[in-house]
Amino acid sequence: MFLGWALVEAFKSNKHGDEIIRLRQRLYELERDASNPEFRNPDPVVLSRRWAHSGAALTSTDGGCFLIIDRVTPAQRLALFTIRVDGLPVLQGHAIRCGETVELPSRSGTYLLRLWAVDGIQAAVSVSLRLGLANQPVLTGD
């Protein structure tokens, strides 16, 4: 009886310990991103950084960029996106890795979609708008 109780308690504390480690890692990533000048963006933010689950749809505040998170793959640190800009399909099932930014040309400028992090079935994304025009989608990374 005691051995069974000890096993159950050990399993509970191990699960709790894994969650604490995961939360500490996420906190470290957030602190690192906030303190790194490379991640500071002078362009206006049209979709503030937020966590969204797989299957979620997000729209920029100006309505020009619509994205769907098709799937999140935490083991590979990437997410698949379907993106429409100015009502037109631009990318479908496009894989973006954590830390990468995709530039999407539009009538009003260039949308910069950044995938910050993934966790389980969630992805942290943001979109900013660089004023001016560009010719084609560009993928940049760290």
DRENTORKOL-3810 file (N, C-alpha, C; in nm, 4 decimals):
REM DRENTORKOL-3810
@n.u->0.0831; n.v->-0.1193; n.w->0.0000; ca.u->0.0000; ca.v->0.0000; ca.w->0.0000; c.u->0.0879; c.v->0.1262; c.w->0.0000
@n.u->0.1888; n.v->0.1261; n.w->0.0868; ca.u->0.2777; ca.v->0.2412; ca.w->0.0945; c.u->0.3535; c.v->0.2624; c.w->-0.0362
@n.u->0.3974; n.v->0.1529; n.w->-0.0965; ca.u->0.4707; ca.v->0.1616; ca.w->-0.2222; c.u->0.3832; c.v->0.2220; c.w->-0.3323
@n.u->0.2558; n.v->0.1830; n.w->-0.3381; ca.u->0.1626; ca.v->0.2398; ca.w->-0.4359; c.u->0.1436; c.v->0.3885; c.w->-0.4147
@n.u->0.1258; n.v->0.4281; n.w->-0.2890; ca.u->0.1104; ca.v->0.5717; ca.w->-0.2574; c.u->0.2362; c.v->0.6490; c.w->-0.2968
@n.u->0.3546; n.v->0.5935; n.w->-0.2679; ca.u->0.4809; ca.v->0.6600; ca.w->-0.3005; c.u->0.4946; c.v->0.6771; c.w->-0.4522
@n.u->0.4549; n.v->0.5767; n.w->-0.5295; ca.u->0.4619; ca.v->0.5864; ca.w->-0.6757; c.u->0.3688; c.v->0.6948; c.w->-0.7285
@n.u->0.2475; n.v->0.7022; n.w->-0.6756; ca.u->0.1523; ca.v->0.8042; ca.w->-0.7182; c.u->0.2058; c.v->0.9437; c.w->-0.6862
@n.u->0.2599; n.v->0.9634; n.w->-0.5692; ca.u->0.3150; ca.v->1.0931; ca.w->-0.5300; c.u->0.4363; c.v->1.1294; c.w->-0.6156
@n.u->0.5197; n.v->1.0314; n.w->-0.6453; ca.u->0.6372; ca.v->1.0586; ca.w->-0.7293; c.u->0.5932; c.v->1.1001; c.w->-0.8690
@n.u->0.4912; n.v->1.0356; n.w->-0.9223; ca.u->0.4406; ca.v->1.0709; ca.w->-1.0551; c.u->0.3829; c.v->1.2125; c.w->-1.0557
@n.u->0.3068; n.v->1.2461; n.w->-0.9510; ca.u->0.2489; ca.v->1.3809; ca.w->-0.9416; c.u->0.3574; c.v->1.4875; c.w->-0.9341
@n.u->0.4583; n.v->1.4664; n.w->-0.8512; ca.u->0.5626; ca.v->1.5681; ca.w->-0.8361; c.u->0.6458; c.v->1.5787; c.w->-0.9632
@n.u->0.6665; n.v->1.4697; n.w->-1.0354; ca.u->0.7409; ca.v->1.4749; ca.w->-1.1618; c.u->0.6626; c.v->1.5557; c.w->-1.2649
@n.u->0.5325; n.v->1.5350; n.w->-1.2724; ca.u->0.4488; ca.v->1.6103; ca.w->-1.3665; c.u->0.4508; c.v->1.7588; c.w->-1.3308
@n.u->0.4414; n.v->1.7887; n.w->-1.2008; ca.u->0.4452; ca.v->1.9270; ca.w->-1.1542; c.u->0.5810; c.v->1.9895; c.w->-1.1855
@n.u->0.6886; n.v->1.9142; n.w->-1.1668; ca.u->0.8230; ca.v->1.9638; ca.w->-1.1957; c.u->0.8417; c.v->1.9954; c.w->-1.3429
@n.u->0.7863; n.v->1.9119; n.w->-1.4316; ca.u->0.7943; ca.v->1.9378; ca.w->-1.5756; c.u->0.7233; c.v->2.0681; c.w->-1.6114
@n.u->0.6095; n.v->2.0916; n.w->-1.5480; ca.u->0.5349; ca.v->2.2142; ca.w->-1.5761; c.u->0.6116; c.v->2.3367; c.w->-1.5290
@n.u->0.6754; n.v->2.3271; n.w->-1.4141; ca.u->0.7556; ca.v->2.4387; ca.w->-1.3630; c.u->0.8720; c.v->2.4665; c.w->-1.4571
@n.u->0.9381; n.v->2.3636; n.w->-1.5056; ca.u->1.0497; ca.v->2.3814; ca.w->-1.5994; c.u->1.0007; c.v->2.4485; c.w->-1.7269
@n.u->0.8855; n.v->2.4044; n.w->-1.7790; ca.u->0.8297; ca.v->2.4620; ca.w->-1.9013; c.u->0.7961; c.v->2.6099; c.w->-1.8811
@n.u->0.7376; n.v->2.6439; n.w->-1.7669; ca.u->0.7038; ca.v->2.7832; ca.w->-1.7379; c.u->0.8288; c.v->2.8698; c.w->-1.7206
@n.u->0.9312; n.v->2.8150; n.w->-1.6564; ca.u->1.0567; ca.v->2.8894; ca.w->-1.6430; c.u->1.1206; c.v->2.9152; c.w->-1.7786
@n.u->1.1144; n.v->2.8152; n.w->-1.8674; ca.u->1.1701; ca.v->2.8319; ca.w->-2.0012; c.u->1.0945; c.v->2.9403; c.w->-2.0779
@n.u->0.9622; n.v->2.9393; n.w->-2.0666; ca.u->0.8818; ca.v->3.0405; ca.w->-2.1352; c.u->0.9128; c.v->3.1798; c.w->-2.0813
@n.u->0.9260; n.v->3.1935; n.w->-1.9504; ca.u->0.9600; ca.v->3.3213; ca.w->-1.8889; c.u->1.0968; c.v->3.3687; c.w->-1.9364
@n.u->1.1937; n.v->3.2772; n.w->-1.9429; ca.u->1.3264; ca.v->3.3118; ca.w->-1.9911; c.u->1.3193; c.v->3.3630; c.w->-2.1352
@n.u->1.2421; n.v->3.2945; n.w->-2.2217; ca.u->1.2286; ca.v->3.3373; ca.w->-2.3614; c.u->1.1664; c.v->3.4765; c.w->-2.3708
@n.u->1.0633; n.v->3.5012; n.w->-2.2901; ca.u->0.9990; ca.v->3.6323; ca.w->-2.2927; c.u->1.0938; c.v->3.7421; c.w->-2.2467
@n.u->1.1694; n.v->3.7164; n.w->-2.1407; ca.u->1.2651; ca.v->3.8158; ca.w->-2.0921; c.u->1.3754; c.v->3.8400; c.w->-2.1938
@n.u->1.4246; n.v->3.7329; n.w->-2.2563; ca.u->1.5302; ca.v->3.7464; ca.w->-2.3559; c.u->1.4808; c.v->3.8268; c.w->-2.4758
@n.u->1.3597; n.v->3.7969; n.w->-2.5234; ca.u->1.3044; ca.v->3.8674; ca.w->-2.6384; c.u->1.2833; c.v->4.0156; c.w->-2.6080
@n.u->1.2368; n.v->4.0463; n.w->-2.4888; ca.u->1.2092; ca.v->4.1854; ca.w->-2.4536; c.u->1.3369; c.v->4.2665; c.w->-2.4375
@n.u->1.4453; n.v->4.2027; n.w->-2.3941; ca.u->1.5688; ca.v->4.2762; ca.w->-2.3699; c.u->1.6580; c.v->4.2845; c.w->-2.4930
@n.u->1.6328; n.v->4.2044; n.w->-2.5942; ca.u->1.7169; ca.v->4.2022; ca.w->-2.7135; c.u->1.6735; c.v->4.3121; c.w->-2.8095
@n.u->1.7626; n.v->4.4060; n.w->-2.8438; ca.u->1.7232; ca.v->4.5159; ca.w->-2.9317; c.u->1.6854; c.v->4.4684; c.w->-3.0715
@n.u->1.7317; n.v->4.3500; n.w->-3.1113; ca.u->1.6975; ca.v->4.2976; ca.w->-3.2431; c.u->1.5468; c.v->4.2770; c.w->-3.2574
@n.u->1.4789; n.v->4.2481; n.w->-3.1470; ca.u->1.3371; ca.v->4.2197; ca.w->-3.1526; c.u->1.2493; c.v->4.3437; c.w->-3.1385
@n.u->1.3099; n.v->4.4571; n.w->-3.1126; ca.u->1.2320; ca.v->4.5794; ca.w->-3.1048; c.u->1.2005; c.v->4.6243; c.w->-3.2462
@n.u->1.0763; n.v->4.6558; n.w->-3.2703; ca.u->1.0318; ca.v->4.6832; ca.w->-3.4054; c.u->0.9843; c.v->4.8276; c.w->-3.4175
@n.u->1.0448; n.v->4.9067; n.w->-3.5058; ca.u->1.0018; ca.v->5.0455; ca.w->-3.5217; c.u->0.8724; c.v->5.0584; c.w->-3.6028
@n.u->0.8319; n.v->4.9526; n.w->-3.6718; ca.u->0.7116; ca.v->4.9565; ca.w->-3.7546; c.u->0.5869; c.v->4.9475; c.w->-3.6675
@n.u->0.4772; n.v->5.0119; n.w->-3.7096; ca.u->0.3531; ca.v->5.0066; ca.w->-3.6318; c.u->0.3004; c.v->4.8635; c.w->-3.6194
@n.u->0.2592; n.v->4.8273; n.w->-3.4997; ca.u->0.2055; ca.v->4.6932; ca.w->-3.4740; c.u->0.0565; c.v->4.6938; c.w->-3.5068
@n.u->0.0149; n.v->4.6033; n.w->-3.5961; ca.u->-0.1259; ca.v->4.5945; ca.w->-3.6336; c.u->-0.1929; c.v->4.4697; c.w->-3.5753
@n.u->-0.1121; n.v->4.3815; n.w->-3.5185; ca.u->-0.1627; ca.v->4.2669; ca.w->-3.4426; c.u->-0.0604; c.v->4.2417; c.w->-3.3335
@n.u->-0.0948; n.v->4.2812; n.w->-3.2106; ca.u->0.0017; ca.v->4.2698; ca.w->-3.1013; c.u->0.0334; c.v->4.1233; c.w->-3.0747
@n.u->0.1510; n.v->4.1033; n.w->-3.0170; ca.u->0.1962; ca.v->3.9668; ca.w->-2.9879; c.u->0.0946; c.v->3.8984; c.w->-2.8978
@n.u->0.0509; n.v->3.7809; n.w->-2.9436; ca.u->-0.0475; ca.v->3.7056; ca.w->-2.8660; c.u->-0.0345; c.v->3.5570; c.w->-2.8915
@n.u->-0.0863; n.v->3.4780; n.w->-2.7976; ca.u->-0.0899; ca.v->3.3332; ca.w->-2.8112; c.u->-0.2231; c.v->3.2952; c.w->-2.8743
@n.u->-0.2182; n.v->3.2077; n.w->-2.9739; ca.u->-0.3391; ca.v->3.1577; ca.w->-3.0383; c.u->-0.3206; c.v->3.0080; c.w->-3.0625
@n.u->-0.4285; n.v->2.9333; n.w->-3.0500; ca.u->-0.4202; ca.v->2.7878; ca.w->-3.0647; c.u->-0.4321; c.v->2.7462; c.w->-3.2111
@n.u->-0.3928; n.v->2.6241; n.w->-3.2356; ca.u->-0.4029; ca.v->2.5685; ca.w->-3.3702; c.u->-0.5480; c.v->2.5735; c.w->-3.4165
@n.u->-0.5701; n.v->2.6219; n.w->-3.5384; ca.u->-0.7047; ca.v->2.6365; ca.w->-3.5928; c.u->-0.7624; c.v->2.7754; c.w->-3.5749
@n.u->-0.6945; n.v->2.8602; n.w->-3.4992; ca.u->-0.7442; ca.v->2.9956; ca.w->-3.4737; c.u->-0.7194; c.v->3.0864; c.w->-3.5944
@n.u->-0.8068; n.v->3.1847; n.w->-3.6096; ca.u->-0.7923; ca.v->3.2854; ca.w->-3.7154; c.u->-0.7728; c.v->3.4211; c.w->-3.6492
@n.u->-0.6800; n.v->3.4988; n.w->-3.7031; ca.u->-0.6487; ca.v->3.6311; ca.w->-3.6494; c.u->-0.6508; c.v->3.7325; c.w->-3.7627
@n.u->-0.6955; n.v->3.8546; n.w->-3.7321; ca.u->-0.6992; ca.v->3.9621; ca.w->-3.8309; c.u->-0.6285; c.v->4.0840; c.w->-3.7738
@n.u->-0.5499; n.v->4.1498; n.w->-3.8565; ca.u->-0.4814; ca.v->4.2714; ca.w->-3.8129; c.u->-0.5847; c.v->4.3805; c.w->-3.7862
@n.u->-0.5471; n.v->4.4795; n.w->-3.7073; ca.u->-0.6410; ca.v->4.5853; ca.w->-3.6701; c.u->-0.6878; c.v->4.6665; c.w->-3.7901
@n.u->-0.6053; n.v->4.6749; n.w->-3.8946; ca.u->-0.6463; ca.v->4.7484; ca.w->-4.0137; c.u->-0.7254; c.v->4.6612; c.w->-4.1113
@n.u->-0.7394; n.v->4.5317; n.w->-4.0814; ca.u->-0.8185; ca.v->4.4414; ca.w->-4.1636; c.u->-0.7502; c.v->4.3913; c.w->-4.2892
@n.u->-0.6268; n.v->4.4294; n.w->-4.3133; ca.u->-0.5593; ca.v->4.3916; ca.w->-4.4364; c.u->-0.4896; c.v->4.2573; c.w->-4.4329
@n.u->-0.4601; n.v->4.2046; n.w->-4.3144; ca.u->-0.3880; ca.v->4.0776; ca.w->-4.3020; c.u->-0.4719; c.v->3.9801; c.w->-4.2187
@n.u->-0.5065; n.v->3.8683; n.w->-4.2795; ca.u->-0.5862; ca.v->3.7649; ca.w->-4.2148; c.u->-0.5036; c.v->3.6374; c.w->-4.2151
@n.u->-0.4840; n.v->3.5783; n.w->-4.0970; ca.u->-0.4050; ca.v->3.4564; ca.w->-4.0915; c.u->-0.4741; c.v->3.3496; c.w->-4.0105
@n.u->-0.4516; n.v->3.2266; n.w->-4.0525; ca.u->-0.5037; ca.v->3.1089; ca.w->-3.9831; c.u->-0.3847; c.v->3.0243; c.w->-3.9420
@n.u->-0.3843; n.v->2.9820; n.w->-3.8169; ca.u->-0.2798; ca.v->2.8910; ca.w->-3.7705; c.u->-0.3303; c.v->2.7498; c.w->-3.8010
@n.u->-0.2779; n.v->2.6914; n.w->-3.9075; ca.u->-0.3229; ca.v->2.5594; ca.w->-3.9502; c.u->-0.2809; c.v->2.4508; c.w->-3.8521
@n.u->-0.1541; n.v->2.4535; n.w->-3.8129; ca.u->-0.1029; ca.v->2.3496; ca.w->-3.7238; c.u->0.0211; c.v->2.4012; c.w->-3.6531
@n.u->0.0411; n.v->2.3569; n.w->-3.5291; ca.u->0.1594; ca.v->2.3914; ca.w->-3.4511; c.u->0.2370; c.v->2.2628; c.w->-3.4258
@n.u->0.3669; n.v->2.2668; n.w->-3.4498; ca.u->0.4533; ca.v->2.1509; ca.w->-3.4278; c.u->0.5640; c.v->2.1907; c.w->-3.3304
@n.u->0.5403; n.v->2.1718; n.w->-3.1993; ca.u->0.6379; ca.v->2.2185; ca.w->-3.1005; c.u->0.7723; c.v->2.1463; c.w->-3.1089
@n.u->0.7735; n.v->2.0195; n.w->-3.1481; ca.u->0.8997; ca.v->1.9452; ca.w->-3.1557; c.u->0.9937; c.v->2.0080; c.w->-3.2585
@n.u->0.9389; n.v->2.0637; n.w->-3.3652; ca.u->1.0202; ca.v->2.1272; ca.w->-3.4686; c.u->1.0236; c.v->2.2787; c.w->-3.4534
@n.u->0.9544; n.v->2.3308; n.w->-3.3521; ca.u->0.9468; ca.v->2.4748; ca.w->-3.3246; c.u->0.8988; c.v->2.5526; c.w->-3.4468
@n.u->0.7876; n.v->2.5059; n.w->-3.5031; ca.u->0.7308; ca.v->2.5743; ca.w->-3.6187; c.u->0.5798; c.v->2.5673; c.w->-3.6153
@n.u->0.5196; n.v->2.6497; n.w->-3.7004; ca.u->0.3735; ca.v->2.6498; ca.w->-3.7177; c.u->0.3454; c.v->2.6673; c.w->-3.8664
@n.u->0.2339; n.v->2.6107; n.w->-3.9102; ca.u->0.1899; ca.v->2.6237; ca.w->-4.0486; c.u->0.0794; c.v->2.7283; c.w->-4.0547
@n.u->0.0901; n.v->2.8200; n.w->-4.1504; ca.u->-0.0034; ca.v->2.9306; ca.w->-4.1623; c.u->-0.0669; c.v->2.9351; c.w->-4.3009
@n.u->-0.1924; n.v->2.9788; n.w->-4.3046; ca.u->-0.2584; ca.v->3.0200; ca.w->-4.4271; c.u->-0.2841; c.v->3.1686; c.w->-4.4110
@n.u->-0.2413; n.v->3.2477; n.w->-4.5103; ca.u->-0.2448; ca.v->3.3939; ca.w->-4.4963; c.u->-0.3104; c.v->3.4566; c.w->-4.6183
@n.u->-0.3983; n.v->3.5528; n.w->-4.5904; ca.u->-0.4597; ca.v->3.6349; ca.w->-4.6949; c.u->-0.4223; c.v->3.7797; c.w->-4.6676
@n.u->-0.3835; n.v->3.8502; n.w->-4.7730; ca.u->-0.3491; ca.v->3.9913; ca.w->-4.7627; c.u->-0.4366; c.v->4.0668; c.w->-4.8608
@n.u->-0.5016; n.v->4.1701; n.w->-4.8124; ca.u->-0.5933; ca.v->4.2502; ca.w->-4.8937; c.u->-0.6998; c.v->4.1625; c.w->-4.9595
@n.u->-0.7425; n.v->4.0585; n.w->-4.8889; ca.u->-0.8471; ca.v->3.9691; ca.w->-4.9381; c.u->-0.8002; c.v->3.8619; c.w->-5.0343
@n.u->-0.6734; n.v->3.8627; n.w->-5.0709; ca.u->-0.6212; ca.v->3.7652; ca.w->-5.1667; c.u->-0.5339; c.v->3.6618; c.w->-5.0966
@n.u->-0.5445; n.v->3.5334; n.w->-5.1356; ca.u->-0.4582; ca.v->3.4313; ca.w->-5.0742; c.u->-0.3120; c.v->3.4550; c.w->-5.1122
@n.u->-0.2253; n.v->3.4542; n.w->-5.0116; ca.u->-0.0832; ca.v->3.4772; ca.w->-5.0345; c.u->-0.0035; c.v->3.3509; c.w->-5.0066
@n.u->-0.0289; n.v->3.2889; n.w->-4.8922; ca.u->0.0401; ca.v->3.1659; ca.w->-4.8538; c.u->-0.0616; c.v->3.0665; c.w->-4.8001
@n.u->-0.0388; n.v->2.9379; n.w->-4.8292; ca.u->-0.1279; ca.v->2.8343; ca.w->-4.7774; c.u->-0.0427; c.v->2.7193; c.w->-4.7248
@n.u->-0.0628; n.v->2.6834; n.w->-4.5976; ca.u->0.0143; ca.v->2.5765; ca.w->-4.5360; c.u->0.1630; c.v->2.6075; c.w->-4.5296
@n.u->0.1963; n.v->2.7349; n.w->-4.5133; ca.u->0.3361; ca.v->2.7785; ca.w->-4.5134; c.u->0.3972; c.v->2.7606; c.w->-4.3740
@n.u->0.5106; n.v->2.6907; n.w->-4.3673; ca.u->0.5784; ca.v->2.6653; ca.w->-4.2396; c.u->0.6674; c.v->2.7843; c.w->-4.2032
@n.u->0.6538; n.v->2.8287; n.w->-4.0784; ca.u->0.7380; ca.v->2.9351; ca.w->-4.0254; c.u->0.7973; c.v->2.8849; c.w->-3.8938
@n.u->0.9268; n.v->2.8968; n.w->-3.8785; ca.u->0.9955; ca.v->2.8541; ca.w->-3.7566; c.u->0.9986; c.v->2.9685; c.w->-3.6549
@n.u->1.0140; n.v->2.9315; n.w->-3.5288; ca.u->1.0254; ca.v->3.0315; ca.w->-3.4223; c.u->1.1428; c.v->3.1245; c.w->-3.4522
@n.u->1.1176; n.v->3.2536; n.w->-3.4375; ca.u->1.2202; ca.v->3.3533; ca.w->-3.4620; c.u->1.2227; c.v->3.4059; c.w->-3.6039
@n.u->1.1477; n.v->3.3438; n.w->-3.6937; ca.u->1.1456; ca.v->3.3893; ca.w->-3.8325; c.u->1.0370; c.v->3.4937; c.w->-3.8542
@n.u->1.0602; n.v->3.5778; n.w->-3.9542; ca.u->0.9645; ca.v->3.6799; ca.w->-3.9933; c.u->0.9355; c.v->3.6640; c.w->-4.1409
@n.u->0.8082; n.v->3.6684; n.w->-4.1771; ca.u->0.7688; ca.v->3.6622; ca.w->-4.3175; c.u->0.7201; c.v->3.8003; c.w->-4.3581
@n.u->0.7728; n.v->3.8514; n.w->-4.4692; ca.u->0.7317; ca.v->3.9808; ca.w->-4.5225; c.u->0.6270; c.v->3.9564; c.w->-4.6309
@n.u->0.5116; n.v->4.0226; n.w->-4.6154; ca.u->0.3989; ca.v->4.0042; ca.w->-4.7064; c.u->0.3600; c.v->4.1388; c.w->-4.7658
@n.u->0.3840; n.v->4.1581; n.w->-4.8954; ca.u->0.3506; ca.v->4.2868; ca.w->-4.9573; c.u->0.1998; c.v->4.3090; c.w->-4.9626
@n.u->0.1593; n.v->4.4348; n.w->-4.9492; ca.u->0.0179; ca.v->4.4712; ca.w->-4.9571; c.u->0.0065; c.v->4.6075; c.w->-5.0234
@n.u->-0.1164; n.v->4.6527; n.w->-5.0408; ca.u->-0.1380; ca.v->4.7851; ca.w->-5.1005; c.u->-0.0895; c.v->4.8977; c.w->-5.0104
@n.u->-0.0979; n.v->4.8764; n.w->-4.8801; ca.u->-0.0625; ca.v->4.9837; ca.w->-4.7876; c.u->0.0801; c.v->4.9732; c.w->-4.7330
@n.u->0.1545; n.v->4.8707; n.w->-4.7701; ca.u->0.2905; ca.v->4.8534; ca.w->-4.7204; c.u->0.3274; c.v->4.7071; c.w->-4.7196
@n.u->0.4123; n.v->4.6695; n.w->-4.6251; ca.u->0.4546; ca.v->4.5307; ca.w->-4.6116; c.u->0.4215; c.v->4.4829; c.w->-4.4710
@n.u->0.3425; n.v->4.3763; n.w->-4.4618; ca.u->0.3123; ca.v->4.3153; ca.w->-4.3319; c.u->0.4303; c.v->4.2275; c.w->-4.2925
@n.u->0.4671; n.v->4.2359; n.w->-4.1660; ca.u->0.5756; ca.v->4.1551; ca.w->-4.1118; c.u->0.5152; c.v->4.0608; c.w->-4.0083
@n.u->0.4978; n.v->3.9353; n.w->-4.0451; ca.u->0.4437; ca.v->3.8331; ca.w->-3.9549; c.u->0.5601; c.v->3.7648; c.w->-3.8862
@n.u->0.5602; n.v->3.7663; n.w->-3.7537; ca.u->0.6683; ca.v->3.7038; ca.w->-3.6767; c.u->0.6116; c.v->3.5950; c.w->-3.5876
@n.u->0.6751; n.v->3.4788; n.w->-3.5932; ca.u->0.6428; ca.v->3.3693; ca.w->-3.5022; c.u->0.7440; c.v->3.3741; c.w->-3.3890
@n.u->0.6958; n.v->3.4066; n.w->-3.2690; ca.u->0.7836; ca.v->3.4238; ca.w->-3.1534; c.u->0.8152; c.v->3.2918; c.w->-3.0853
@n.u->0.7117; n.v->3.2104; n.w->-3.0615; ca.u->0.7313; ca.v->3.0862; ca.w->-2.9866; c.u->0.6142; c.v->2.9925; c.w->-3.0131
@n.u->0.6348; n.v->2.8650; n.w->-2.9821; ca.u->0.5267; ca.v->2.7667; ca.w->-2.9867; c.u->0.5284; c.v->2.6897; c.w->-2.8557
@n.u->0.4106; n.v->2.6445; n.w->-2.8157; ca.u->0.3978; ca.v->2.5682; ca.w->-2.6924; c.u->0.2731; c.v->2.4822; c.w->-2.7030
@n.u->0.2908; n.v->2.3519; n.w->-2.7109; ca.u->0.1760; ca.v->2.2627; ca.w->-2.7248; c.u->0.1061; c.v->2.2892; c.w->-2.8569
@n.u->-0.0208; n.v->2.3268; n.w->-2.8500; ca.u->-0.0953; ca.v->2.3586; ca.w->-2.9725; c.u->-0.1103; c.v->2.5085; c.w->-2.9921
@n.u->-0.0285; n.v->2.5869; n.w->-2.9218; ca.u->-0.0375; ca.v->2.7324; ca.w->-2.9318; c.u->0.0870; c.v->2.7914; c.w->-2.9965
@n.u->0.0666; n.v->2.9058; n.w->-3.0605; ca.u->0.1768; ca.v->2.9802; ca.w->-3.1204; c.u->0.1649; c.v->3.1264; c.w->-3.0793
@n.u->0.2788; n.v->3.1900; n.w->-3.0524; ca.u->0.2825; ca.v->3.3330; ca.w->-3.0214; c.u->0.3220; c.v->3.4062; c.w->-3.1492
@n.u->0.2320; n.v->3.4912; n.w->-3.1983; ca.u->0.2547; ca.v->3.5623; ca.w->-3.3243; c.u->0.2289; c.v->3.7110; c.w->-3.3068
@n.u->0.2883; n.v->3.7892; n.w->-3.3972; ca.u->0.2578; ca.v->3.9316; ca.w->-3.4043; c.u->0.2715; c.v->3.9744; c.w->-3.5500
@n.u->0.2048; n.v->4.0856; n.w->-3.5832; ca.u->0.2117; ca.v->4.1404; ca.w->-3.7183; c.u->0.2319; c.v->4.2910; c.w->-3.7071
@n.u->0.3285; n.v->4.3411; n.w->-3.7815; ca.u->0.3482; ca.v->4.4861; ca.w->-3.7899; c.u->0.3411; c.v->4.5259; c.w->-3.9369
@n.u->0.3300; n.v->4.6540; n.w->-3.9610; ca.u->0.3136; ca.v->4.7046; ca.w->-4.0974; c.u->0.4232; c.v->4.8060; c.w->-4.1278
@n.u->0.5084; n.v->4.7704; n.w->-4.2229; ca.u->0.6119; ca.v->4.8628; ca.w->-4.2694; c.u->0.5527; c.v->4.9400; c.w->-4.3869
@n.u->0.5512; n.v->5.0707; n.w->-4.3761; ca.u->0.4943; ca.v->5.1530; ca.w->-4.4817; c.u->0.5856; c.v->5.1519; c.w->-4.6040
@n.u->0.5263; n.v->5.1494; n.w->-4.7220; ca.u->0.6002; ca.v->5.1375; ca.w->-4.8464; c.u->0.5615; c.v->5.0076; c.w->-4.9141
@n.u->0.6077; n.v->4.9836; n.w->-5.0330; ca.u->0.5684; ca.v->4.8653; ca.w->-5.1087; c.u->0.6862; c.v->4.7712; c.w->-5.1286
@n.u->0.6543; n.v->4.6421; n.w->-5.1447; ca.u->0.7538; ca.v->4.5391; ca.w->-5.1757; c.u->0.6984; c.v->4.4526; c.w->-5.2882
@n.u->0.7814; n.v->4.3699; n.w->-5.3469; ca.u->0.7394; ca.v->4.2926; ca.w->-5.4633; c.u->0.6905; c.v->4.1520; c.w->-5.4338
@n.u->0.7528; n.v->4.0815; n.w->-5.3395; ca.u->0.7158; ca.v->3.9425; ca.w->-5.3184; c.u->0.7380; c.v->3.9037; c.w->-5.1735
@n.u->0.6738; n.v->3.7915; n.w->-5.1260; ca.u->0.6952; ca.v->3.7469; ca.w->-4.9891; c.u->0.8415; c.v->3.7096; c.w->-4.9676
@n.u->0.8949; n.v->3.7481; n.w->-4.8515; ca.u->1.0334; ca.v->3.7182; ca.w->-4.8174; c.u->1.0364; c.v->3.6580; c.w->-4.6790
@n.u->1.1196; n.v->3.5554; n.w->-4.6586; ca.u->1.1336; ca.v->3.4903; ca.w->-4.5305; c.u->1.2692; c.v->3.5274; c.w->-4.4732
@n.u->1.2694; n.v->3.5830; n.w->-4.3514; ca.u->1.3951; ca.v->3.6157; ca.w->-4.2857; c.u->1.3989; c.v->3.5470; c.w->-4.1520
@n.u->1.5168; n.v->3.5146; n.w->-4.1038; ca.u->1.5297; ca.v->3.4452; ca.w->-3.9750; c.u->1.6395; c.v->3.5032; c.w->-3.8921
@n.u->1.6607; n.v->3.4393; n.w->-3.7776; ca.u->1.7645; ca.v->3.4859; ca.w->-3.6842; c.u->1.9006; c.v->3.4390; c.w->-3.7269
END
